[in-house]
Amino acid sequence: MLKPGLRYSHIGIPTKDRKDEDLPIYLDACKVRINDFNTEPYAVEWLKFEEGSPFPEILQKQAHVAYECDNLEEAMKGCKVLVEPFEAGPNLMCAFVEVDGLGIELMQFTK
């Protein structure tokens, strides 16, 4: 049973093979290039990490599942935190947790 308040968003898959022009969004603080998963027919987010990215190795090397949530702090309770909440875009806060060896992204829209 899905934790209350969570809604599936996308799957994120690290890649080294995608061209930079195919990943038009650059998150400077994370040192990662991504695509807009909302434009993908299967909601796949490709992530191409640069050398020196502060993201944990688990997120740089294996896929993660992402959920939208109503309350980020509540959704994080009881989980091992990999990346503390950060502003990922306008009106969007994200955090990453680990559950049973899987990276999970939690996303809260703030407006």
DRENPATI-447372 format. One record per residue: residue in one letter; residue number from 1; x, y, z of N, C-alpha, C, O in turn. Coordinates in Angstrom, 3 decimals, decimal comma, m for minus. Layout:
REM residues N
residuo:num:n_X:n_Y:n_Z:ca_X:ca_Y:ca_Z:c_X:c_Y:c_Z:o_X:o_Y:o_Z
A:NUM:X:Y:Z:X:Y:Z:X:Y:Z:X:Y:Z
...
//
This chain:
REM residues 111
residuo:num:n_X:n_Y:n_Z:ca_X:ca_Y:ca_Z:c_X:c_Y:c_Z:o_X:o_Y:o_Z
M:1:0,836:m1,178:0,000:0,000:0,000:0,000:0,886:1,249:0,000:1,830:1,343:0,784
L:2:0,586:2,182:m0,860:1,357:3,415:m0,993:1,182:4,288:0,243:0,077:4,428:0,766
K:3:2,268:4,864:0,698:2,236:5,760:1,847:1,231:6,884:1,579:1,230:7,443:0,482
P:4:0,382:7,229:2,541:m0,622:8,288:2,320:0,005:9,606:1,869:1,061:10,003:2,361
G:5:m0,650:10,269:0,939:m0,195:11,567:0,463:0,798:11,512:m0,684:1,247:12,558:m1,153
L:6:1,157:10,306:m1,152:2,109:10,172:m2,259:1,379:9,854:m3,555:0,403:9,104:m3,565
R:7:1,868:10,438:m4,654:1,350:10,173:m5,995:2,547:9,941:m6,914:3,487:10,734:m6,923
Y:8:2,513:8,857:m7,683:3,617:8,548:m8,586:3,857:9,711:m9,548:2,911:10,302:m10,069
S:9:5,140:10,035:m9,779:5,505:11,110:m10,702:6,309:10,585:m11,890:5,890:10,739:m13,037
H:10:7,465:9,965:m11,623:8,338:9,524:m12,706:9,395:8,559:m12,194:9,517:8,314:m10,994
I:11:10,150:8,023:m13,135:11,344:7,249:m12,804:12,536:8,025:m13,346:12,489:8,545:m14,460
G:12:13,593:8,103:m12,562:14,816:8,781:m12,970:15,912:7,762:m13,229:16,167:6,889:m12,399
I:13:16,560:7,876:m14,386:17,575:6,892:m14,763:18,877:7,608:m15,109:18,909:8,417:m16,037
P:14:19,951:7,320:m14,374:21,244:7,912:m14,711:21,737:7,408:m16,063:21,520:6,252:m16,425
T:15:22,401:8,290:m16,799:22,942:7,935:m18,108:24,269:8,637:m18,320:24,517:9,704:m17,760
K:16:25,098:8,043:m19,114:26,329:8,690:m19,571:26,275:8,868:m21,089:27,101:9,568:m21,674
D:17:25,292:8,223:m21,713:25,220:8,155:m23,165:24,429:9,275:m23,833:24,636:9,543:m25,017
R:18:23,543:9,925:m23,119:22,723:10,968:m23,739:23,555:12,209:m24,028:24,444:12,565:m23,255
K:19:23,260:12,863:m25,146:23,950:14,100:m25,508:23,398:15,242:m24,667:22,230:15,236:m24,280
D:20:24,250:16,217:m24,390:23,831:17,360:m23,581:22,621:18,061:m24,181:21,746:18,516:m23,444
E:21:22,554:18,157:m25,514:21,425:18,845:m26,142:20,108:18,092:m25,942:19,034:18,676:m26,088
D:22:20,183:16,800:m25,608:18,981:16,026:m25,316:18,517:16,202:m23,867:17,423:15,779:m23,493
L:23:19,361:16,824:m23,076:19,084:17,058:m21,656:19,198:18,565:m21,404:20,202:19,031:m20,865
P:24:18,177:19,319:m21,791:18,287:20,778:m21,822:18,246:21,492:m20,471:18,540:22,685:m20,399
I:25:17,886:20,785:m19,406:17,789:21,432:m18,100:19,068:21,147:m17,326:19,469:19,994:m17,168
Y:26:19,703:22,214:m16,847:20,926:22,051:m16,063:20,681:22,571:m14,659:20,301:23,727:m14,471
L:27:20,901:21,709:m13,673:20,773:22,097:m12,274:22,178:22,308:m11,721:22,880:21,358:m11,376
D:28:22,563:23,565:m11,647:23,934:23,935:m11,284:24,349:23,399:m9,915:25,443:22,855:m9,765
A:29:23,484:23,551:m8,923:23,834:23,116:m7,566:24,035:21,603:m7,483:24,790:21,115:m6,643
C:30:23,359:20,873:m8,354:23,444:19,407:m8,355:24,484:18,888:m9,349:24,881:17,724:m9,295
K:31:24,918:19,763:m10,253:25,834:19,387:m11,328:25,275:18,202:m12,118:25,909:17,155:m12,251
V:32:24,065:18,411:m12,633:23,397:17,354:m13,389:22,572:17,977:m14,505:21,986:19,047:m14,342
R:33:22,538:17,291:m15,635:21,681:17,661:m16,766:20,521:16,678:m16,778:20,700:15,480:m16,557
I:34:19,314:17,210:m17,044:18,126:16,361:m17,095:17,225:16,795:m18,240:17,376:17,881:m18,799
N:35:16,298:15,930:m18,569:15,235:16,267:m19,512:13,974:16,565:m18,706:13,944:16,352:m17,494
D:36:12,947:17,052:m19,371:11,655:17,289:m18,731:10,832:16,008:m18,846:10,299:15,704:m19,913
F:37:10,730:15,267:m17,762:10,016:13,985:m17,795:8,539:14,165:m18,128:7,887:13,216:m18,563
N:38:8,000:15,370:m17,930:6,590:15,624:m18,249:6,309:15,558:m19,752:5,158:15,413:m20,164
T:39:7,356:15,663:m20,563:7,181:15,614:m22,016:7,458:14,217:m22,575:7,334:13,993:m23,779
E:40:7,826:13,295:m21,714:8,142:11,932:m22,130:6,900:11,048:m22,026:6,165:11,148:m21,044
P:41:6,646:10,187:m23,009:5,431:9,366:m22,980:5,367:8,387:m21,807:4,277:7,960:m21,425
Y:42:6,516:8,026:m21,231:6,522:7,086:m20,120:7,091:7,703:m18,845:7,488:6,985:m17,927
A:43:7,129:9,037:m18,791:7,578:9,777:m17,604:8,976:9,341:m17,142:9,198:9,085:m15,958
V:44:9,909:9,261:m18,094:11,294:8,912:m17,780:12,123:10,193:m17,714:12,116:11,007:m18,637
E:45:12,832:10,351:m16,605:13,771:11,449:m16,440:15,178:10,871:m16,591:15,579:9,978:m15,845
W:46:15,917:11,393:m17,565:17,305:10,984:m17,754:18,186:11,968:m17,005:17,969:13,178:m17,079
L:47:19,181:11,459:m16,284:20,079:12,296:m15,498:21,522:12,024:m15,921:21,973:10,879:m15,925
K:48:22,229:13,077:m16,272:23,639:12,954:m16,644:24,443:13,797:m15,657:24,478:15,024:m15,751
F:49:25,085:13,119:m14,715:25,825:13,792:m13,660:27,208:14,200:m14,142:27,865:13,468:m14,882
E:50:27,634:15,370:m13,715:28,991:15,832:m14,005:29,928:15,384:m12,889:29,503:15,076:m11,776
E:51:31,193:15,358:m13,217:32,229:15,094:m12,224:32,050:16,094:m11,077:31,851:17,287:m11,305
G:52:32,122:15,597:m9,863:32,023:16,470:m8,698:30,604:16,772:m8,251:30,396:17,636:m7,399
S:53:29,621:16,072:m8,814:28,244:16,266:m8,364:28,147:15,902:m6,884:28,710:14,896:m6,453
P:54:27,433:16,719:m6,107:27,291:16,415:m4,682:26,277:15,303:m4,393:26,127:14,895:m3,241
F:55:25,586:14,812:m5,413:24,594:13,762:m5,185:25,273:12,466:m4,764:26,354:12,143:m5,258
P:56:24,654:11,727:m3,865:25,217:10,449:m3,418:25,357:9,459:m4,579:24,621:9,512:m5,564
E:57:26,314:8,573:m4,426:26,610:7,584:m5,467:25,393:6,747:m5,838:25,198:6,428:m7,010
I:58:24,574:6,387:m4,854:23,392:5,564:m5,129:22,484:6,239:m6,155:21,882:5,555:m6,984
L:59:22,376:7,566:m6,115:21,529:8,286:m7,063:22,201:8,467:m8,415:21,527:8,581:m9,439
Q:60:23,530:8,493:m8,416:24,265:8,659:m9,666:24,394:7,358:m10,449:24,666:7,374:m11,650
K:61:24,198:6,228:m9,765:24,451:4,946:m10,426:23,235:4,065:m10,616:23,277:3,127:m11,412
Q:62:22,150:4,341:m9,905:20,972:3,499:m10,098:19,716:4,364:m10,201:19,686:5,513:m9,760
A:63:18,700:3,780:m10,788:17,438:4,490:m10,999:16,784:4,832:m9,665:17,008:4,174:m8,649
H:64:15,968:5,884:m9,705:15,152:6,236:m8,546:13,699:6,393:m8,992:13,418:6,617:m10,170
V:65:12,799:6,273:m8,048:11,377:6,475:m8,283:11,005:7,788:m7,608:11,484:8,086:m6,514
A:66:10,147:8,573:m8,260:9,764:9,876:m7,710:8,264:9,944:m7,459:7,450:9,436:m8,230
Y:67:7,938:10,585:m6,360:6,542:10,773:m5,968:6,304:12,242:m5,631:7,157:12,897:m5,032
E:68:5,161:12,742:m6,015:4,701:14,032:m5,518:4,079:13,777:m4,162:3,487:12,725:m3,923
C:69:4,218:14,752:m3,278:3,626:14,606:m1,955:3,004:15,924:m1,512:3,325:16,993:m2,032
D:70:2,116:15,817:m0,550:1,457:16,997:m0,013:2,328:17,688:1,041:2,279:18,909:1,191
N:71:3,121:16,900:1,764:3,943:17,422:2,851:5,284:16,707:2,835:5,382:15,540:3,215
L:72:6,305:17,409:2,395:7,639:16,821:2,235:8,182:16,268:3,548:8,687:15,146:3,592
E:73:8,080:17,047:4,605:8,616:16,609:5,901:7,903:15,340:6,385:8,538:14,427:6,912
E:74:6,604:15,295:6,203:5,834:14,113:6,620:6,233:12,900:5,784:6,392:11,805:6,323
A:75:6,395:13,078:4,496:6,770:11,970:3,613:8,164:11,430:3,927:8,441:10,255:3,684
M:76:9,037:12,273:4,461:10,407:11,870:4,771:10,532:11,123:6,098:11,539:10,459:6,339
K:77:9,530:11,225:6,951:9,599:10,611:8,283:9,893:9,125:8,187:9,288:8,400:7,397
G:78:10,840:8,689:9,014:11,186:7,278:9,090:12,103:6,788:7,988:12,424:5,601:7,932
C:79:12,533:7,689:7,104:13,395:7,307:5,980:14,826:7,787:6,200:15,059:8,783:6,886
K:80:15,763:7,082:5,624:17,157:7,530:5,606:17,250:8,646:4,571:16,946:8,429:3,399
V:81:17,665:9,835:4,992:17,740:10,980:4,090:19,059:10,947:3,323:20,135:10,882:3,917
L:82:18,959:10,992:1,996:20,144:11,057:1,135:20,469:12,501:0,764:21,631:12,908:0,778
V:83:19,439:13,266:0,434:19,603:14,677:0,064:18,506:15,458:0,780:17,318:15,204:0,580
E:84:18,912:16,397:1,606:17,966:17,238:2,334:17,122:18,052:1,345:17,536:18,251:0,203
P:85:15,956:18,518:1,768:15,107:19,307:0,881:15,850:20,498:0,268:16,604:21,200:0,942
F:86:15,613:20,702:m1,033:16,230:21,810:m1,759:15,248:22,318:m2,802:14,329:21,607:m3,210
E:87:15,453:23,551:m3,224:14,602:24,132:m4,254:15,090:23,639:m5,612:16,194:23,970:m6,044
A:88:14,257:22,844:m6,279:14,637:22,244:m7,555:14,126:23,039:m8,744:14,500:22,765:m9,884
G:89:13,296:23,998:m8,492:12,725:24,832:m9,546:11,711:25,762:m8,927:11,473:25,727:m7,720
P:90:11,115:26,597:m9,759:10,102:27,505:m9,221:8,962:26,718:m8,565:8,347:25,851:m9,185
N:91:8,702:27,038:m7,319:7,604:26,412:m6,566:7,750:24,906:m6,393:6,751:24,201:m6,243
L:92:8,983:24,406:m6,411:9,202:22,964:m6,267:10,330:22,683:m5,284:11,468:23,109:m5,480
M:93:9,994:21,961:m4,228:10,984:21,487:m3,274:11,124:19,981:m3,461:10,134:19,271:m3,634
C:94:12,373:19,498:m3,423:12,643:18,067:m3,579:13,573:17,591:m2,475:14,347:18,366:m1,912
A:95:13,483:16,326:m2,186:14,410:15,657:m1,281:14,555:14,229:m1,791:13,703:13,729:m2,524
F:96:15,646:13,582:m1,393:15,853:12,188:m1,751:16,061:11,384:m0,479:16,797:11,788:0,422
V:97:15,399:10,242:m0,426:15,536:9,331:0,690:15,898:7,953:0,145:15,800:7,695:m1,055
E:98:16,313:7,085:1,043:16,612:5,698:0,665:15,699:4,772:1,455:15,594:4,877:2,677
V:99:15,053:3,879:0,755:14,192:2,884:1,392:14,554:1,523:0,805:14,413:1,299:m0,397
D:100:15,015:0,630:1,652:15,392:m0,727:1,223:16,377:m0,713:0,056:16,256:m1,522:m0,864
G:101:17,341:0,191:0,085:18,378:0,247:m0,938:17,982:0,969:m2,217:18,761:1,016:m3,169
L:102:16,778:1,530:m2,250:16,304:2,251:m3,435:16,224:3,744:m3,145:15,695:4,156:m2,112
G:103:16,753:4,551:m4,063:16,612:5,989:m3,954:15,206:6,404:m4,339:14,668:5,955:m5,351
I:104:14,619:7,259:m3,530:13,272:7,756:m3,790:13,305:9,274:m3,719:13,805:9,857:m2,756
E:105:12,762:9,904:m4,756:12,651:11,361:m4,786:11,262:11,745:m4,314:10,262:11,174:m4,749
L:106:11,213:12,710:m3,427:9,950:13,250:m2,937:9,863:14,698:m3,395:10,797:15,477:m3,206
M:107:8,741:15,050:m3,993:8,570:16,368:m4,610:7,316:17,039:m4,034:6,233:16,455:m4,009
Q:108:7,495:18,271:m3,576:6,350:19,042:m3,087:6,273:20,354:m3,839:7,220:21,141:m3,825
F:109:5,147:20,591:m4,497:4,919:21,871:m5,144:4,422:22,834:m4,080:3,515:22,512:m3,313
T:110:5,020:24,015:m4,039:4,753:24,952:m2,954:3,692:25,977:m3,269:3,256:26,695:m2,369
K:111:3,259:26,074:m4,512:2,192:27,024:m4,840:1,306:26,459:m5,907:0,347:27,110:m6,322
//
